[in-house]
Amino acid sequence: MPATFEPLRRLAAATFIALSCAAVAPLAWCGSPALLDPGNAALRDDLAWLVDRGALQLSLGTWPMTVSLVEDSIARCDCTGLYPEDLEALAHVKRALQRARARSVTLGTRLNSARHPAIDPLVPARGRGQVSVAAQEGGDDWAVRLQGNAVAQPLAASDSRATLDGSYAAFNGPGLVVALAAVDRWWGPGQHASPMLSNAAPAVPTLLLRRAAETPFESPWLSWVGPWSYELSVGRLQHYRPSGTHTLTMRLSARPLSGLELGASRYVYWGGAGRPTSLGSLWRALAGDSNVDDPATETDPSNELAGIDMRWSPPILMGPSLSIYGQVVGEDEANASPSHLIGTFGVQAKQPVAGHRLEFTLEASDTELGRLWGMADGRHAAPAYRHSAYPRGHYHQGLPIGAFFGGGGRSLGAGLSWVPPDNGHGLRFHVRGWRAWLGERGFEAINAAYGHSGRLDGALLRVQGDAAASGLRWHAALSVQRYAAGPRRSVGLQAGIELPIDPAD
C-alpha cells in the first residue's frame, strides 16, 4: 500500500483496538435504554439547537441515541439564563423522551404519491405508501418495541411488502447498552446526507452495543479526550449478493473541547457465500489489513469504508450560533485503498427571534472517488459504493446506505427551518432546495433510487405538528424533483400521521 495511504489504514486498526478495549470498560448502570429514531427530525433539531447554543453537552453524530444518554445530559444542564426559545426546545426534548420510554401502542400511515426516494431524514420514503403498527414497553433497564410495516409499491429491490423496521429489544449491561434491532441509523454531522451511514436504505438487522454514558476517562493521561463514546454492531444484509454477507461497524466519538465533536467510523462487509469466513480473515478485516495487491495469490477478506468527521460550534450560550461540520470517508474497493475519498461538508446557523427559532443549513456532498469537490487528485475517479466481490455494493435492497443519491454523484443543498412559539400544536416549517449531478460515470444498475445519469433539481416544503395533549404527530410535504432521466413524476405529496391507540400514561 502506498505510504500516503498508511494513516487511514492505521486509523482503521486503531479505531477497532480502542473500541475493543472500551467495550469491556467498567461503568455504572444507567437509565432507560430505549432507542431514539434518527428520523425524528424535530428531536434531532431540538438537540442540535441546545448543543450548539451550549445548553447541553452531548454528541450528535451517532444515531440512534438512547433515552438515558440524553437524560444524563439534561441532568447536568445549568438551565439558568436560557432564552425562552432554549427552554421551549428543552421542553420538547423532555416530552420526546417521555414518549420514547413509556408503554404505548400507535398506528401510523405514510404517503409518498410520486415514490420520490429519500432526501429528507424525516421521511425515509421507501414506497408509495406505508401502514405501521407499533407497540412498546420498558423499564429502567430494558425497552422493547415491536413494529410491523406494510409497504405499497416499495422502492427497495426485494419481494417483501412487509417489514419489521423500527423494532428493537434493548437492555442495560455494565456500562453499555445491548440491542437486537432493525432500526434506522445515522453517522456523522451531515443534516441532509451522510456519506457512510444514513437512513435512506431499509434497516439492516443488527446486534448493537453502545457505551451507556459519555463520561471522560479517569486517567490523567487520557482525560484530555473529554467525554467519549463508542458503538459496535454486527449485522446481516437481506436480499444481498453474495448471500449471508455480514456487516461489522465501529464508531468512536469524543468531545475534547467545548463545542467540538470528533468521530472516527468504519463500516466493514465480511463473509457471504464463496467469501473467506475464517477467523484469520475476520482478524485481518478488523485490523485493517484488508487491501490485497495481488488477487491472483490472495483473497481480499473484506470490503470497508473508514472515515473521520468533525462538528465545531463556538461555545456561545446566548445569541446566534454557527456550526461548521465535515465528514471524509475513504472507500476500499477490491484492490484499492481507503484513501479514495468522498465526503460531506456544511455550515449551519441558528438564531432566536422574538420567541421564534430560525435555522439555516448549507451542505454539499460528493460521492465520486478521488474528487472531493476538486480537493483530491482525481487519479482514481470512479463511483463510490462499488466492489467487485460484493456486487451489490454499499446498498441495502437497492437503496444507498450512505448518501441518499448513491455513488458517483454530487449535491448542493440549502434549507431553512422555522419553529414558532409552541401553542400546544408543536408546529414546525421547513423548506429546502437542492441540485445534484447523478451517475456522472454512467448508469448505476445497483442504485434503485437514482441510478440514471442526469441532473436532479428539487425542492421540499414541509410542515409538521406534535399535539402535546393527544400525542398525535403528523407531517405534510410537497416534494418536487425534476429528474428527467428517471421514471418518476416530478411533483408528489408526502404525508404521515402517527395516532396513539393506547397512549402512554
ChimeraX attribute file (.defattr): number of C-alpha atoms within 10 A of each C-alpha:
attribute: neighborCount
match mode: 1-to-1
recipient: residues
	/A:1	12
	/A:2	7
	/A:3	6
	/A:4	8
	/A:5	14
	/A:6	14
	/A:7	12
	/A:8	19
	/A:9	21
	/A:10	14
	/A:11	19
	/A:12	27
	/A:13	18
	/A:14	16
	/A:15	22
	/A:16	22
	/A:17	13
	/A:18	13
	/A:19	19
	/A:20	14
	/A:21	9
	/A:22	18
	/A:23	18
	/A:24	12
	/A:25	12
	/A:26	11
	/A:27	14
	/A:28	10
	/A:29	16
	/A:30	21
	/A:31	20
	/A:32	26
	/A:33	31
	/A:34	33
	/A:35	28
	/A:36	22
	/A:37	21
	/A:38	22
	/A:39	21
	/A:40	13
	/A:41	16
	/A:42	22
	/A:43	21
	/A:44	19
	/A:45	17
	/A:46	18
	/A:47	23
	/A:48	20
	/A:49	23
	/A:50	21
	/A:51	22
	/A:52	28
	/A:53	26
	/A:54	22
	/A:55	27
	/A:56	24
	/A:57	22
	/A:58	24
	/A:59	28
	/A:60	19
	/A:61	21
	/A:62	22
	/A:63	23
	/A:64	19
	/A:65	21
	/A:66	24
	/A:67	22
	/A:68	22
	/A:69	21
	/A:70	20
	/A:71	17
	/A:72	18
	/A:73	17
	/A:74	18
	/A:75	10
	/A:76	11
	/A:77	13
	/A:78	11
	/A:79	14
	/A:80	8
	/A:81	11
	/A:82	16
	/A:83	16
	/A:84	14
	/A:85	22
	/A:86	22
	/A:87	16
	/A:88	17
	/A:89	24
	/A:90	21
	/A:91	13
	/A:92	19
	/A:93	22
	/A:94	17
	/A:95	14
	/A:96	17
	/A:97	21
	/A:98	13
	/A:99	16
	/A:100	24
	/A:101	26
	/A:102	18
	/A:103	19
	/A:104	19
	/A:105	19
	/A:106	19
	/A:107	17
	/A:108	18
	/A:109	18
	/A:110	22
	/A:111	22
	/A:112	25
	/A:113	16
	/A:114	19
	/A:115	24
	/A:116	25
	/A:117	25
	/A:118	23
	/A:119	22
	/A:120	19
	/A:121	21
	/A:122	17
	/A:123	22
	/A:124	20
	/A:125	25
	/A:126	23
	/A:127	23
	/A:128	20
	/A:129	21
	/A:130	21
	/A:131	18
	/A:132	20
	/A:133	19
	/A:134	20
	/A:135	18
	/A:136	22
	/A:137	18
	/A:138	20
	/A:139	15
	/A:140	15
	/A:141	17
	/A:142	20
	/A:143	23
	/A:144	23
	/A:145	22
	/A:146	18
	/A:147	20
	/A:148	16
	/A:149	18
	/A:150	18
	/A:151	20
	/A:152	17
	/A:153	13
	/A:154	19
	/A:155	21
	/A:156	23
	/A:157	16
	/A:158	13
	/A:159	9
	/A:160	11
	/A:161	14
	/A:162	15
	/A:163	16
	/A:164	19
	/A:165	19
	/A:166	20
	/A:167	22
	/A:168	23
	/A:169	21
	/A:170	24
	/A:171	21
	/A:172	23
	/A:173	20
	/A:174	16
	/A:175	18
	/A:176	26
	/A:177	27
	/A:178	21
	/A:179	23
	/A:180	19
	/A:181	24
	/A:182	23
	/A:183	22
	/A:184	25
	/A:185	22
	/A:186	27
	/A:187	25
	/A:188	32
	/A:189	27
	/A:190	27
	/A:191	22
	/A:192	25
	/A:193	29
	/A:194	26
	/A:195	31
	/A:196	28
	/A:197	25
	/A:198	27
	/A:199	31
	/A:200	32
	/A:201	27
	/A:202	28
	/A:203	24
	/A:204	22
	/A:205	22
	/A:206	22
	/A:207	19
	/A:208	20
	/A:209	22
	/A:210	27
	/A:211	27
	/A:212	29
	/A:213	24
	/A:214	20
	/A:215	14
	/A:216	17
	/A:217	14
	/A:218	10
	/A:219	8
	/A:220	8
	/A:221	8
	/A:222	10
	/A:223	13
	/A:224	15
	/A:225	16
	/A:226	19
	/A:227	20
	/A:228	21
	/A:229	24
	/A:230	26
	/A:231	22
	/A:232	22
	/A:233	19
	/A:234	17
	/A:235	20
	/A:236	20
	/A:237	22
	/A:238	17
	/A:239	18
	/A:240	20
	/A:241	16
	/A:242	17
	/A:243	16
	/A:244	17
	/A:245	19
	/A:246	20
	/A:247	21
	/A:248	20
	/A:249	23
	/A:250	24
	/A:251	26
	/A:252	24
	/A:253	26
	/A:254	23
	/A:255	24
	/A:256	16
	/A:257	14
	/A:258	16
	/A:259	21
	/A:260	19
	/A:261	25
	/A:262	24
	/A:263	24
	/A:264	24
	/A:265	27
	/A:266	27
	/A:267	21
	/A:268	20
	/A:269	22
	/A:270	24
	/A:271	22
	/A:272	19
	/A:273	11
	/A:274	10
	/A:275	19
	/A:276	16
	/A:277	14
	/A:278	11
	/A:279	9
	/A:280	11
	/A:281	20
	/A:282	18
	/A:283	13
	/A:284	17
	/A:285	23
	/A:286	25
	/A:287	18
	/A:288	23
	/A:289	18
	/A:290	25
	/A:291	24
	/A:292	18
	/A:293	15
	/A:294	10
	/A:295	11
	/A:296	7
	/A:297	7
	/A:298	9
	/A:299	18
	/A:300	22
	/A:301	26
	/A:302	30
	/A:303	28
	/A:304	29
	/A:305	25
	/A:306	27
	/A:307	26
	/A:308	22
	/A:309	23
	/A:310	22
	/A:311	25
	/A:312	20
	/A:313	21
	/A:314	15
	/A:315	17
	/A:316	16
	/A:317	18
	/A:318	15
	/A:319	11
	/A:320	15
	/A:321	20
	/A:322	19
	/A:323	20
	/A:324	18
	/A:325	22
	/A:326	22
	/A:327	25
	/A:328	25
	/A:329	26
	/A:330	26
	/A:331	27
	/A:332	24
	/A:333	23
	/A:334	22
	/A:335	17
	/A:336	16
	/A:337	23
	/A:338	24
	/A:339	25
	/A:340	27
	/A:341	28
	/A:342	28
	/A:343	28
	/A:344	30
	/A:345	23
	/A:346	22
	/A:347	20
	/A:348	20
	/A:349	18
	/A:350	21
	/A:351	19
	/A:352	19
	/A:353	12
	/A:354	11
	/A:355	15
	/A:356	14
	/A:357	20
	/A:358	18
	/A:359	20
	/A:360	18
	/A:361	21
	/A:362	20
	/A:363	21
	/A:364	22
	/A:365	28
	/A:366	30
	/A:367	29
	/A:368	28
	/A:369	27
	/A:370	24
	/A:371	21
	/A:372	20
	/A:373	16
	/A:374	9
	/A:375	9
	/A:376	16
	/A:377	13
	/A:378	16
	/A:379	10
	/A:380	15
	/A:381	16
	/A:382	20
	/A:383	22
	/A:384	26
	/A:385	31
	/A:386	22
	/A:387	19
	/A:388	11
	/A:389	19
	/A:390	23
	/A:391	14
	/A:392	21
	/A:393	23
	/A:394	28
	/A:395	23
	/A:396	25
	/A:397	25
	/A:398	25
	/A:399	29
	/A:400	30
	/A:401	27
	/A:402	25
	/A:403	30
	/A:404	26
	/A:405	31
	/A:406	31
	/A:407	32
	/A:408	26
	/A:409	25
	/A:410	26
	/A:411	23
	/A:412	19
	/A:413	20
	/A:414	19
	/A:415	20
	/A:416	18
	/A:417	19
	/A:418	18
	/A:419	21
	/A:420	17
	/A:421	18
	/A:422	18
	/A:423	9
	/A:424	12
	/A:425	17
	/A:426	17
	/A:427	19
	/A:428	19
	/A:429	18
	/A:430	18
	/A:431	17
	/A:432	21
	/A:433	17
	/A:434	19
	/A:435	18
	/A:436	20
	/A:437	17
	/A:438	28
	/A:439	25
	/A:440	18
	/A:441	14
	/A:442	14
	/A:443	15
	/A:444	20
	/A:445	13
	/A:446	23
	/A:447	25
	/A:448	20
	/A:449	25
	/A:450	27
	/A:451	22
	/A:452	20
	/A:453	20
	/A:454	19
	/A:455	20
	/A:456	19
	/A:457	19
	/A:458	19
	/A:459	19
	/A:460	20
	/A:461	17
	/A:462	19
	/A:463	17
	/A:464	20
	/A:465	18
	/A:466	22
	/A:467	15
	/A:468	15
	/A:469	8
	/A:470	12
	/A:471	17
	/A:472	16
	/A:473	18
	/A:474	19
	/A:475	20
	/A:476	18
	/A:477	21
	/A:478	16
	/A:479	21
	/A:480	19
	/A:481	22
	/A:482	16
	/A:483	20
	/A:484	15
	/A:485	14
	/A:486	17
	/A:487	8
	/A:488	15
	/A:489	15
	/A:490	17
	/A:491	16
	/A:492	19
	/A:493	17
	/A:494	23
	/A:495	20
	/A:496	19
	/A:497	19
	/A:498	20
	/A:499	17
	/A:500	19
	/A:501	14
	/A:502	12
	/A:503	15
	/A:504	17
	/A:505	8
